[in-house]
């Protein structure tokens, strides 16, 4: 991804999170990155494409990161769940705009973008579910998936939570997610 394209996506995510998808124009995004609104069409087909690419790129980063963590020889399978929790917690704390727009703007995505994002999200849940199963053999596969998705709800609540220092919030979320999944 080019630096300009990355800048546009990051800026658009911040604007969408602050003002909502419908409260932001192509001109607003262009102005925020220092180009005209029409110049954005060199990079994206429109505002809906920008939103879709924001969420698709976020889902791809999460999936690729999770797969890399769980496949790494330095991450024993017993430690995979802890590594995933730390990884997702860091993502949620460092990318609050993406967390907000994922939750709030899902309905603004086009059908194709929604399908692409959902495909990656389901694969991400599968990675987590495989990491959870050794810790919770008592859960059925469906229960393990539900537990993972509930943990995402906890971790993704960070943009709405009280403002603690990042280190304090990270430690709190990590402990809570680990306890929720393994108890």
N, C-alpha and C positions, 0 to 999 in steps of 0.2 A: 504494500500500500504506500502510495506517495505521501510525503510529509504534508502536502497541501490537503489531500483527501482526508488524512487523519485529523488535521486541524479542523476541517469542516465538520466532520462527524463529532468530534469532541465538543465543539462549540454548539452545534445543533442539539446535542444531547443535553447540554446545560440549559439552553433556551427552552427546549421542550419540557424539561423537568420544572423549570421555574414558571413558565407561562402556559403550558399545555400545548399540544400539537396544533390545535386550531387557533391558538393565540400567537402563533409565530408565522411570519411570512418568509418566503424565499428571500425577499429584500432584507428582512431582519437578519437572517443568517449571513447573507453576503456582507452586509454592513459590519457585522460582528467579526468577520474574518478579513475585512479590508478589501473586498471586491464587490462588484455590482451583483445584484440578484441574478440577472441573466447570465453572468459569467459562471454561476454554479452549474448551469446546464452543460458545461464542458466536462463536469465531473459526475453528475447525477441527472437522472431524467426528470426529477422534480422532488418536492418536499416529501411525498410518500416514500419515494426511493431512499431518501436520506434517512428517514425513520427506520425503514426496513434494514438498511445497511448498518445502522447503529446497533440494532438488536441482533442482526445476523452475525456481525463481527464479534459482539460480546459473547454470544452463544458459542461461536467457534473458538474464541480464546479460552473459555471455560472448558469446553470439551477437549481441546488439544492439551491444555495444561493438566487436566485430570488424567488423561490417557498417559501422558509423559510421566506423571508422578507414580502412577500405579504400575507402570512398566519398568521404572528405573530400578536397576539392581541394588541401589543404595536404600531403597524403600522396601523393606521386607513386607510381605502381605499383612502381617499383624499390625504394621504401622501405617498401612495405606489409608485407613479411615481417618486417623489423626492428621495425616498429610493433606487429605482432601478438605477436612474441616479448616485447617489453617489456610489453605489456598483460597477457599471460597470466602472465608472471613476477610482475608486481605483484599480480595477483589471487591467485596461489598463495601468495605470501608474506604477504598480508594476510588471507587466508581459509583458514588451514590446517585448521580444523575441517570445512569443506565438502569439502576435498580428501580428508580422511580418511574421512568418511562416504560420499562418492561411491565410494571404493574398497572400503570394508569392508561397507557396508550395502545394496549393490545388491540382494541377495537378499531383503531385508526390504521392498522396495517392492512395492506392488500392481501388477497387470498394466497397468492404465490409466496409472498414474503412470510406470511404467517405459517405456511406449510414448511418452508425451509427452516425457520427458527424453531418450530415445534419439533422437527426431526432431530435437530442437534440437541435440543433440550431433553428429549426422551433418551437419546444416547448418553447424555451426561448423567441422567438419573440412573441408567443402567450401570455405569461405571461405579457410582456411589453404592448402588444396591449390591453389586458383587463385593465391594469392600466391607459392607456392613454384615453380610451373611455369616462370615466366620465368628463375629461377635454376638450375633443373635440367631443361632440356628433354630430357635423356637418360633421365629416368625415365618409365615408363608411368604413366597415371593411377592404377593400383592401387599401384604402387611409391611414388608421391608421397603417396598417402593413408597408406600404411604408415609412411613416413618421418615424416609429421606426427604420427601416433599415437605413434610411438616418442619423438618430441620431447616430447609431452605427458607421457610416462612420466618423462622426465628432469625436466621442470619441476614435475611433481606429486609428485616424491619429496621436496620440501622439508620436509614435516612430519617426515620420517624422517631427515633429514640432520643433520650436525654443526651446532651452533649457532654461526653466524658472525653478525657484524653484518648488519643487513638490507641495507645498501648494498653490503657485500662479497659477500654471497650473491647479490644482484641482479646485480651485475657478472659474477660467476662463471657463473651460470645463463644469462645473456644470451649471453656468449661461447660457452659450450658448446653451447647450442641452435643458435645461428647456424652454428657450425662443423659440427655434426652434420647440419644440413639442407642446407648449401650445399657441402659437401665431396664 
